[in-house]
Amino acid sequence: MKAAAHAVETARQYGVCIALVHDTTHTGAIGRYPQWVAEQGCACVMMNGGPPFMAYHGTRTANLGTSPISIAVPGPEAAPLLLDMATSVVSNGRLRQAIAAGETLPEGWALDTEGKVTTDPKKAAVILPLGGPKGSGLSLMFECLTGILAASPLLIMYADPAGRKRHKQSAIMIVLDVEMFRPLAEFRRDVGELVAMIRKLPLQQGFDEALMPGERGERRAAARRIEGIPLPPHCGRN
């Protein structure tokens, strides 16, 4: 958050700021940082690099991070338009939730220790990349732009048997002050018109609506605030 605040302050002076953050522990859901930046009237692109949980396309061991990307822009209303996605088919956190709950995994989520695709939560060992070579290629390039650019090559460190294994992450954040490019109100108006245009498009069979990036998460967060956060049955209570 300090990097985000500093980047916004700098972007207000120069129009654009690129910030590097390295050697953090878990950064959490990276969408929170671009979301906050967008709430300040700026646009933000953030990429994250971390420990190896995912296989490079065509390999069978965990050698890449699930390296998420998040993009946020000021929206037509209070909530920004926010994309937050992993470069893997499923995020490591979501996979761990499924494993803890004993859920049968969807086909194509994970490999077992022998490199075979599995739906058995007890055998899941390696996450698969989103879109095969596309997801693994993005993850590889994100490591170049985060850990390596910040002189903290995380994947190389984890590959070294003698290397430190403490959970570490790195990130790059690109912040643009919208007002430096055009009036913020006009930008918000045009984003709103784009969203409205998408919502009016004819839907495929089985779809009730076209959700915007971040909209599903906003609805789920609102429901969780009212209904609470569900936990697997075996979780203990103090």
C-alpha positions as MATLAB code, in Angstrom:
seq = 'MKAAAHAVETARQYGVCIALVHDTTHTGAIGRYPQWVAEQGCACVMMNGGPPFMAYHGTRTANLGTSPISIAVPGPEAAPLLLDMATSVVSNGRLRQAIAAGETLPEGWALDTEGKVTTDPKKAAVILPLGGPKGSGLSLMFECLTGILAASPLLIMYADPAGRKRHKQSAIMIVLDVEMFRPLAEFRRDVGELVAMIRKLPLQQGFDEALMPGERGERRAAARRIEGIPLPPHCGRN';
ca = [
       0.000    0.000    0.000;
       2.943    2.341    0.600;
       4.126    1.673   -2.960;
       0.626    2.312   -4.315;
       0.320    5.579   -2.411;
       3.775    6.719   -3.540;
       3.001    5.756   -7.145;
      -0.244    7.753   -7.123;
       1.534   10.788   -5.675;
       4.288   10.558   -8.300;
       1.844    9.979  -11.164;
       0.011   13.165  -10.182;
       3.263   15.027  -10.817;
       4.476   13.293  -13.980;
       1.464   11.445  -15.396;
       2.939    7.957  -14.991;
       4.806    6.076  -12.279;
       6.305    2.582  -12.403;
       6.944    1.033   -8.982;
       8.769   -2.179   -8.058;
       8.151   -4.023   -4.796;
      10.298   -7.029   -3.914;
      10.892   -9.572   -1.158;
       7.447   -9.226    0.397;
       5.668  -12.135    2.001;
       2.185  -12.980    0.677;
       0.675   -9.905   -0.973;
      -2.865  -11.275   -0.737;
      -5.373  -10.617   -3.515;
      -3.414   -8.203   -5.713;
      -6.624   -6.678   -7.066;
      -6.935   -4.711   -3.836;
      -4.006   -2.436   -4.742;
      -5.120   -1.414   -8.272;
      -8.648   -1.081   -6.876;
      -7.430    1.462   -4.317;
      -5.412    3.277   -6.999;
      -8.492    3.511   -9.243;
     -10.487    4.902   -6.322;
      -7.981    7.782   -6.334;
      -8.862    8.561   -9.969;
      -5.875    6.773  -11.533;
      -5.550    3.702  -13.748;
      -3.305    0.858  -12.634;
      -1.737   -2.299  -14.045;
      -0.077   -4.631  -11.521;
       1.745   -7.919  -12.087;
       2.939  -10.242   -9.372;
       5.598  -12.964   -9.224;
       5.921  -15.612   -6.551;
       6.822  -19.167   -5.545;
       6.501  -22.021   -8.056;
       3.093  -23.712   -7.942;
       2.433  -24.049  -11.681;
       3.950  -26.093  -14.502;
       5.448  -24.456  -17.557;
       3.445  -25.621  -20.597;
       4.610  -29.095  -21.571;
       6.462  -29.773  -18.304;
       5.168  -31.666  -15.279;
       6.735  -30.052  -12.227;
       5.970  -26.832  -10.385;
       8.441  -24.345  -11.836;
       6.428  -21.112  -12.288;
       4.340  -18.886  -10.078;
       0.615  -18.545  -10.667;
       1.659  -14.906  -11.237;
      -1.553  -12.850  -11.291;
      -2.256   -9.646  -13.168;
      -4.711   -6.992  -12.090;
      -5.927   -3.956  -14.030;
      -8.212   -1.291  -12.590;
      -9.654    1.941  -13.983;
     -12.040    4.469  -12.466;
     -15.563    3.336  -13.218;
     -18.681    5.286  -14.138;
     -19.844    5.032  -10.522;
     -18.063    4.651   -7.174;
     -16.709    1.146   -7.820;
     -13.762    0.855  -10.248;
     -13.710   -1.538  -13.165;
     -11.344   -4.230  -11.866;
      -9.768   -7.304  -13.470;
      -7.880   -9.674  -11.150;
      -6.780  -13.009  -12.593;
      -4.070  -15.627  -12.232;
      -2.011  -16.923  -15.145;
      -2.988  -20.436  -14.020;
      -6.264  -22.226  -14.715;
      -7.120  -21.768  -11.038;
      -5.449  -19.726   -8.325;
      -3.412  -21.580   -5.737;
      -5.742  -20.332   -3.012;
      -8.850  -21.648   -4.773;
      -7.175  -25.015   -5.373;
      -6.209  -25.277   -1.688;
      -9.804  -24.501   -0.724;
     -11.059  -27.313   -2.962;
      -8.487  -29.725   -1.549;
      -9.368  -28.789    2.047;
     -13.066  -29.326    1.287;
     -12.376  -32.651   -0.475;
     -14.037  -31.431   -3.674;
     -13.558  -33.349   -6.911;
     -11.457  -31.067   -9.090;
     -12.538  -30.004  -12.566;
     -10.614  -31.654  -15.401;
      -7.576  -29.629  -16.375;
      -6.874  -27.928  -13.056;
      -3.932  -29.950  -11.788;
      -1.347  -32.675  -12.277;
      -0.362  -35.371   -9.793;
       3.218  -36.100   -8.730;
       3.696  -38.286  -11.823;
       2.661  -35.494  -14.180;
      -0.770  -36.916  -15.007;
      -3.923  -34.809  -15.066;
      -5.997  -35.582  -11.974;
      -9.371  -34.663  -10.510;
      -8.554  -36.280   -7.151;
      -7.965  -33.531   -4.569;
      -5.660  -35.845   -2.608;
      -3.351  -36.248   -5.599;
      -3.262  -32.682   -6.907;
       0.356  -31.468   -6.808;
       0.937  -29.036   -9.691;
      -1.376  -26.371  -11.123;
      -1.770  -26.067  -14.897;
      -1.340  -22.761  -16.790;
      -4.288  -20.840  -18.200;
      -4.507  -21.407  -21.948;
      -1.430  -23.663  -21.979;
       1.504  -21.754  -23.493;
      -0.297  -18.425  -23.070;
      -0.555  -18.641  -19.290;
       2.917  -20.062  -18.775;
       4.396  -17.489  -21.148;
       2.767  -14.658  -19.232;
       3.992  -16.051  -15.919;
       7.546  -16.345  -17.220;
       7.529  -12.757  -18.492;
       5.985  -11.481  -15.251;
       8.907  -13.009  -13.333;
      11.270  -11.132  -15.652;
       9.428   -7.856  -14.951;
       9.120   -8.391  -11.188;
      11.673  -10.566   -9.415;
      14.472  -10.336  -11.986;
      14.004   -6.611  -12.697;
      14.025   -5.963   -8.933;
      17.237   -8.013   -8.529;
      15.375  -10.699   -6.577;
      14.985  -13.651   -8.988;
      12.499  -15.701   -6.990;
      12.139  -18.712   -9.287;
      15.908  -19.102   -9.581;
      16.123  -18.940   -5.794;
      13.489  -21.633   -5.328;
      15.140  -23.857   -7.956;
      18.413  -23.848   -5.992;
      18.349  -26.678   -3.404;
      20.464  -24.518   -1.110;
      18.366  -21.406   -1.695;
      16.115  -19.791    0.886;
      12.592  -21.166    0.823;
      10.731  -18.494    2.814;
       7.589  -17.414    0.968;
       8.556  -14.343   -1.052;
       6.895  -12.322   -3.785;
       7.682   -9.361   -6.029;
       5.484   -7.014   -8.022;
       5.489   -4.244  -10.596;
       2.842   -1.535  -10.536;
       2.178    0.932  -13.350;
       0.036    3.893  -12.359;
      -1.368    6.515  -14.734;
      -3.070    9.710  -13.627;
      -6.123    9.878  -15.880;
      -6.356   13.668  -15.515;
      -2.969   14.028  -17.204;
      -4.445   12.488  -20.348;
      -8.029   13.738  -20.329;
     -10.669   15.012  -17.867;
     -11.502   12.270  -15.365;
     -15.253   12.899  -15.644;
     -15.129   12.323  -19.409;
     -13.099    9.150  -18.922;
     -15.660    7.832  -16.431;
     -18.468    8.725  -18.849;
     -16.886    6.794  -21.713;
     -16.171    3.778  -19.488;
     -19.824    3.848  -18.487;
     -20.937    3.946  -22.117;
     -18.666    0.994  -22.940;
     -20.087   -1.009  -20.031;
     -23.649   -0.163  -21.077;
     -22.911   -1.262  -24.650;
     -21.571   -4.633  -23.459;
     -24.578   -5.194  -21.213;
     -26.943   -4.750  -24.178;
     -25.273   -7.439  -26.294;
     -27.279  -10.614  -27.031;
     -26.446  -13.394  -24.568;
     -25.386  -16.968  -25.205;
     -27.708  -19.750  -24.140;
     -27.378  -20.417  -20.423;
     -26.306  -16.869  -19.515;
     -28.549  -14.451  -17.625;
     -26.269  -11.423  -17.890;
     -22.836  -10.221  -18.956;
     -20.796   -9.475  -15.836;
     -18.138   -6.786  -15.866;
     -14.623   -7.424  -14.473;
     -14.800   -7.380  -10.678;
     -18.598   -7.475  -10.525;
     -18.851  -11.081   -9.346;
     -16.357  -10.368   -6.579;
     -18.231   -7.243   -5.473;
     -21.461   -9.198   -5.166;
     -19.789  -12.016   -3.275;
     -18.095   -9.583   -0.893;
     -21.427   -7.888   -0.200;
     -23.068  -11.251    0.513;
     -20.190  -12.350    2.786;
     -20.563   -9.179    4.864;
     -24.162  -10.173    5.564;
     -24.025  -13.973    5.626;
     -20.487  -14.540    6.897;
     -17.624  -16.526    5.354;
     -18.256  -20.276    4.902;
     -15.556  -22.653    6.166;
     -14.965  -26.354    5.392;
     -16.806  -28.632    7.859;
     -13.598  -29.923    9.446;
     -12.289  -26.457   10.426;
     -12.079  -26.174   14.206;
     -13.599  -23.347   16.209;
     -12.052  -21.649   19.222;
];
